[in-house]
């Protein structure tokens, strides 16, 4: 009887060790000092109580590695957290919890980058908004942000330049327009009001992206307006209908 109890006890312990070994292997990679930060520790303990511990630790390890890449010490991280007021500490905690439990794999890297910026910058307002935006993004949103960034770095701006030239031409015409009005008003003895429609686009340097440049850079054909991709499926290189751009 006693031997049976001992045998069952050994079996339970061995089973626990087998289940815990993958978790322990991940946990062993996390710096204990990182887990000793109160906010990190509280999120870790709360999350592991009702969620997959291995997944939680994987996300925290990803956060730790990004800090190490940026040469931020654990002490510097703790000091930055300590400087946050109550509101900003709760914002940071909520975002860390989202990272561990809810963030889609495609959003973890930008969210971590934003969280580090949130901690290390003097002003948190913009980074707080960015964290909220990232938390609400799905995989398609992140993909769109990536291709916009790709265009900003490598895209052609042929139509963009044409629009700048037209804009400058309109400005020159508007500057000499009052003289024309005065001359004609004098000779014709009546007020003359010219009518011309000017482009009301405001071009903020290279931050303004024109749809025509954007679609040509990514080889979209016959897509002259965004409404078309919302109403008709496109085709990929193999000729199959896809809705990627609509998403």
QUIVEN-V575783 format. One record per residue. SS is DSSP state (alpha for helix, beta for strand, coil for the rest). D_FIRST is the distance of its C-alpha to the first C-alpha in Angstrom with 2 decimals. Layout:
# QUIVEN-V575783
ss:SS d_first:D_FIRST
ss:SS d_first:D_FIRST
This chain:
# QUIVEN-V575783
ss:coil d_first:0.00
ss:alpha d_first:3.79
ss:alpha d_first:5.41
ss:alpha d_first:5.16
ss:alpha d_first:6.46
ss:alpha d_first:8.81
ss:alpha d_first:9.87
ss:alpha d_first:10.77
ss:alpha d_first:12.45
ss:alpha d_first:14.43
ss:alpha d_first:15.45
ss:alpha d_first:16.75
ss:alpha d_first:18.62
ss:alpha d_first:20.10
ss:alpha d_first:21.22
ss:alpha d_first:22.84
ss:alpha d_first:24.57
ss:alpha d_first:25.87
ss:alpha d_first:27.26
ss:alpha d_first:28.69
ss:alpha d_first:30.32
ss:alpha d_first:33.45
ss:alpha d_first:33.96
ss:alpha d_first:33.57
ss:alpha d_first:36.07
ss:alpha d_first:38.61
ss:alpha d_first:37.99
ss:coil d_first:38.50
ss:coil d_first:42.04
ss:coil d_first:43.00
ss:coil d_first:44.76
ss:alpha d_first:42.74
ss:alpha d_first:46.14
ss:alpha d_first:46.83
ss:alpha d_first:43.65
ss:coil d_first:44.57
ss:coil d_first:47.66
ss:alpha d_first:46.89
ss:alpha d_first:48.07
ss:alpha d_first:46.25
ss:alpha d_first:43.04
ss:alpha d_first:43.25
ss:alpha d_first:43.84
ss:alpha d_first:41.05
ss:alpha d_first:38.46
ss:alpha d_first:39.69
ss:alpha d_first:39.87
ss:alpha d_first:36.47
ss:alpha d_first:34.91
ss:alpha d_first:35.90
ss:coil d_first:37.26
ss:coil d_first:36.42
ss:alpha d_first:36.13
ss:alpha d_first:37.18
ss:alpha d_first:40.36
ss:alpha d_first:41.19
ss:alpha d_first:40.85
ss:alpha d_first:42.97
ss:alpha d_first:45.76
ss:alpha d_first:45.62
ss:alpha d_first:45.77
ss:alpha d_first:48.82
ss:alpha d_first:50.39
ss:alpha d_first:49.69
ss:alpha d_first:51.25
ss:alpha d_first:54.34
ss:alpha d_first:54.78
ss:alpha d_first:54.54
ss:alpha d_first:57.12
ss:coil d_first:59.50
ss:coil d_first:58.98
ss:coil d_first:57.77
ss:coil d_first:55.60
ss:alpha d_first:52.65
ss:alpha d_first:54.76
ss:alpha d_first:57.65
ss:alpha d_first:55.39
ss:alpha d_first:54.03
ss:alpha d_first:57.59
ss:alpha d_first:58.81
ss:alpha d_first:56.09
ss:alpha d_first:56.89
ss:alpha d_first:60.54
ss:coil d_first:59.77
ss:coil d_first:60.51
ss:alpha d_first:58.09
ss:alpha d_first:59.33
ss:alpha d_first:59.09
ss:alpha d_first:55.62
ss:alpha d_first:54.36
ss:alpha d_first:56.16
ss:alpha d_first:54.49
ss:alpha d_first:51.03
ss:alpha d_first:51.52
ss:alpha d_first:52.69
ss:alpha d_first:49.82
ss:alpha d_first:47.42
ss:alpha d_first:49.38
ss:alpha d_first:49.20
ss:alpha d_first:45.40
ss:alpha d_first:44.72
ss:coil d_first:47.75
ss:coil d_first:50.29
ss:coil d_first:51.02
ss:alpha d_first:50.70
ss:alpha d_first:54.49
ss:alpha d_first:55.08
ss:alpha d_first:52.77
ss:alpha d_first:55.23
ss:alpha d_first:58.26
ss:alpha d_first:56.19
ss:alpha d_first:54.92
ss:alpha d_first:58.49
ss:alpha d_first:59.71
ss:alpha d_first:57.06
ss:alpha d_first:58.02
ss:alpha d_first:61.66
ss:alpha d_first:60.84
ss:alpha d_first:59.39
ss:alpha d_first:61.94
ss:coil d_first:65.14
ss:coil d_first:67.01
ss:coil d_first:67.49
ss:coil d_first:64.56
ss:alpha d_first:66.38
ss:alpha d_first:67.01
ss:alpha d_first:63.61
ss:alpha d_first:61.95
ss:alpha d_first:63.87
ss:alpha d_first:63.04
ss:alpha d_first:59.30
ss:alpha d_first:59.57
ss:alpha d_first:61.54
ss:alpha d_first:59.05
ss:alpha d_first:56.12
ss:alpha d_first:57.99
ss:coil d_first:58.83
ss:coil d_first:57.30
ss:alpha d_first:57.31
ss:alpha d_first:60.84
ss:alpha d_first:62.18
ss:alpha d_first:60.90
ss:alpha d_first:62.40
ss:alpha d_first:65.73
ss:alpha d_first:65.72
ss:alpha d_first:65.14
ss:alpha d_first:68.07
ss:alpha d_first:70.28
ss:alpha d_first:69.47
ss:alpha d_first:70.19
ss:alpha d_first:73.53
ss:alpha d_first:74.40
ss:alpha d_first:73.98
ss:alpha d_first:75.53
ss:coil d_first:77.32
ss:coil d_first:81.04
ss:coil d_first:83.17
ss:alpha d_first:86.29
ss:alpha d_first:86.60
ss:alpha d_first:85.58
ss:alpha d_first:88.59
ss:alpha d_first:90.89
ss:alpha d_first:89.91
ss:alpha d_first:90.62
ss:alpha d_first:94.06
ss:alpha d_first:94.80
ss:alpha d_first:93.67
ss:alpha d_first:95.99
ss:alpha d_first:98.82
ss:alpha d_first:98.33
ss:alpha d_first:98.47
ss:alpha d_first:101.73
ss:alpha d_first:103.22
ss:alpha d_first:102.19
ss:alpha d_first:103.78
ss:alpha d_first:107.17
ss:alpha d_first:106.96
ss:alpha d_first:108.57
ss:alpha d_first:111.71
ss:alpha d_first:112.06
ss:alpha d_first:111.73
ss:alpha d_first:114.37
ss:alpha d_first:116.83
ss:alpha d_first:116.58
ss:alpha d_first:116.74
ss:alpha d_first:119.98
ss:alpha d_first:121.67
ss:alpha d_first:120.57
ss:coil d_first:120.98
ss:coil d_first:117.70
ss:coil d_first:114.05
ss:coil d_first:112.15
ss:coil d_first:108.40
ss:coil d_first:106.80
ss:coil d_first:103.66
ss:coil d_first:101.08
ss:coil d_first:97.33
ss:coil d_first:95.47
ss:coil d_first:91.89
ss:coil d_first:89.78
ss:coil d_first:86.85
ss:coil d_first:86.03
ss:coil d_first:85.04
ss:coil d_first:82.77
ss:alpha d_first:83.28
ss:alpha d_first:80.59
ss:alpha d_first:78.11
ss:coil d_first:79.91
ss:coil d_first:78.72
ss:coil d_first:80.98
ss:alpha d_first:79.37
ss:alpha d_first:81.81
ss:alpha d_first:80.91
ss:alpha d_first:77.18
ss:alpha d_first:77.14
ss:alpha d_first:79.40
ss:alpha d_first:77.18
ss:coil d_first:74.15
ss:coil d_first:76.24
ss:coil d_first:76.08
ss:coil d_first:78.97
ss:coil d_first:80.90
ss:coil d_first:78.95
ss:coil d_first:81.81
ss:coil d_first:79.94
ss:alpha d_first:76.33
ss:alpha d_first:76.76
ss:alpha d_first:76.95
ss:alpha d_first:73.43
ss:alpha d_first:72.13
ss:alpha d_first:73.92
ss:coil d_first:73.72
ss:coil d_first:70.99
ss:beta d_first:71.71
ss:beta d_first:71.03
ss:coil d_first:69.22
ss:coil d_first:70.43
ss:coil d_first:69.10
ss:coil d_first:71.00
ss:coil d_first:68.01
ss:beta d_first:68.37
ss:beta d_first:66.44
ss:coil d_first:66.35
ss:coil d_first:65.32
ss:coil d_first:68.50
ss:coil d_first:68.40
ss:coil d_first:64.91
